[in-house]
């Protein structure tokens, strides 16, 4: 009996350790996911554009196809690569992060340029075939997701404090699944919100529900516009912050330290909102840097892209 009790005590102790490890992994995953907020917001902001032009009954199936591709991107391709880098080439992580940060800066600056100088619209040759158009759009969305997912996974990896490779793997997998569910769950809600609004507006139930439905339909264009603006600002802020932090890790801390001192000075001048002002000035400075870097990259990308012809039907 005493042996059985000792065994039960050991099992209970192991269970507590396992539970603590799970909680710790979840906490690390949440922290790492928060660091990737800019890329996450951009992911949610850019995906709805791939659903324009389809019938309402195809919207959710398309979201599911893209979400499934995103999971493959993160778990099957990017997770093993991230773990291998952390184990055998940790020195490569800061430069890769900076490349991703530069991409975010470019995307943000390009969106601002597009707002002032819209591109001429070209007719999609696949538009006459809905099945072909859907396949092309899904492929395009998954390719875009791969770039953003690579940035998310790299940022998350850099934020982890993992005692082992297995621990890091579980935490990154949790980040990948959680962020994918968050992004594409939000996208599904966004693309179906107008349908819900129309349903409520034409219901025979309470007038309050009809007013709510009309309000949802009327608000969606503005909501999507502001979502795009927030996503653009987040890209510039996060991209600039990644470049600053990467420069510090590569031995050039002056820019990040200068911005830190500036944000502290501004915060000290407004004691009532010290933390908010410090964050706002820091984010603004990183965003301005991101915009400048992105603006410099736009003409460079314009020269490089024609060297890689786009395949037909993609």
ABEGO torsion letter per residue (X at the ends): XAAAAAAAAAAAAAAAAAAAAAAAAAAAAAAAAAAAAAAAAAAAAAAAAAABGBBAAAAAAAAAAAAAAAAAAAAAAAAAAAAAAAAABAAAAAAAAAAAAAAAAAAAAAAAAAAABBBBBBBBAAAABAAAAAAAAAAAAAAAAAAAAAAAAAAAAAABBBABAAAAAAAAAAAAAAAAAAAAAAAAAAAAAAAAAAAAAABABBAAAAAAAAAAAAAAAAAAAAAAAAAAAAAAAAAAAAAAAAAAAAGBAAAAAAAAAAAAAAAAABAABAAAAAAAAAAAAAAAAAAAAAAAAAAAAAAAAAABBBBBGX
